[in-house]
Amino acid sequence: MNDQVERTLYMDHAATTFMKPEVVAAMAPYLSEHFGNPSSLYRFAAESRSGVEAARRQVAAALGATPAEIFFTASGTEADNWAIKGVAFANKKRGSHIITSAIEHHAVLHTCEWLEKQGFSVTYLPVDKFGRVEPASVEEAITDETVLVSVMTANNEIGTIQPVAEIGRIAHDHGVLFHTDAVQAIGAVPIDVDAMKIDLLSLSGHKFYGPKGTGALYIRRGTRIDTLVHGGGQERGRRAGTENVPGIVGLGRAIELATADIEGHNRRIAAMRDRLIRGVLDAIPDSRLNGHPTERLPNNANFSFRYVEGESILLLLDGHGICASTGSACSSGSLEPSHVLLATGLSHEEAHGSLRLTLGDANTEDDIDYVLEVLPEVIGRLRRISPLTPASCRMPENG
């Protein structure tokens, strides 16, 4: 297989995506020709202002929001921080209790942990074996002190889609604000902030073929929220800092493309994902699919393989030119097992043997064939040298 080692097969789109040519083309004029500061008053700056406002309309249209409810940030992480800290401090006189789930991205979990040090109380809801939050548990956790519920739309590691609309309804029935981290969901899950009772929503451009270093926060009109970044009067006085005009323009074009045909996109990607899942589970003994079998992102396949470690799987796959992950990219340097997998009930050993493959628009059926050829060989090789593997479970040389 030496002739195939030099190929690069990218299957880590949950970590980041490439920028589509249409996005690069939209950004190009704002990198050189239209470089004016959008806050300036002279006519030369009008092109920059126009680009930012056009992107604001594009994001609003994708979410069923109004342009006045869209605020640009430097990342999804910043948007999460702003939503949670901003609501917590703005509503502290009313209450100091926040509800979230045990499988949130660390941008949410670490923010909540920091707020606990500031005197707030946080309830971390458990999930079932598929990584789903039970809406009834949200309702049971709400108290007179609750000011915010924050549950992600879809999980970044195992791809499980949450019952966001039901959770949003429950929060609203109790007069509690609802935030959702939709970073992984844009372009894969149809979003309507009104129908889903969402008050705040975070997103990140580089997850849907836009530029890195861009994000946005939807804030429902009338929501009480403090400013996170202080300084100038940008973003209508709510988020200081000179706007990243090329990045914002790119994000706007990317979300427009990503939400143009969600159903058609999902159909194609999900068909490849399902063939990948069936092929892996059929070919590799002692393997399991993590996450919900049907309520999952169309591009996500997360597996656990007993008797091997995820880091070793990645190294051998990389030798075959396959880019994958053992979990979220933000925590890939950690030796601790995934908090998401542990929350679903996996043991430390099972969580350590995880592999996440996330498909993208450039992947093909040939790519699936290649992974199904290479992965069983990789797992078999690792099991043959692992002291944890029982003799009865060692895969043969060509197995």
Secondary structure, DSSP 8 states (H G I E B T S, - for coil): -GGGTT--EE-BTTT-----HHHHHHHHHHHTTS---TT--SGGGHHHHHHHHHHHHHHHHHHT--GGGEEEES-HHHHHHHHHHHHHHHTTTT--EEEEETT--HHHHHHHHHHHHTT-EEEEE---TTS---HHHHHHH--TTEEEEE--SB-TTT-BB--HHHHHHHHHHTT-EEEEE-TTTTTTS---TTTTT-SEEEEEGGGTTS-TT-EEEEE-TT-----SS-SS-HHHHTS-S---HHHHHHHHHHHHHHTSSHHHHHHHHHHHHHHHHHHHHHHSTTEEEES-SSSB-TTEEEEEETTS-HHHHHHHHHHTTEE-BSS-GGGTT--S--HHHHHTT--HHHHHTEEEEE--TT--HHHHHHHHHHHHHHHHHHHHH-TTS-GGG---TT-
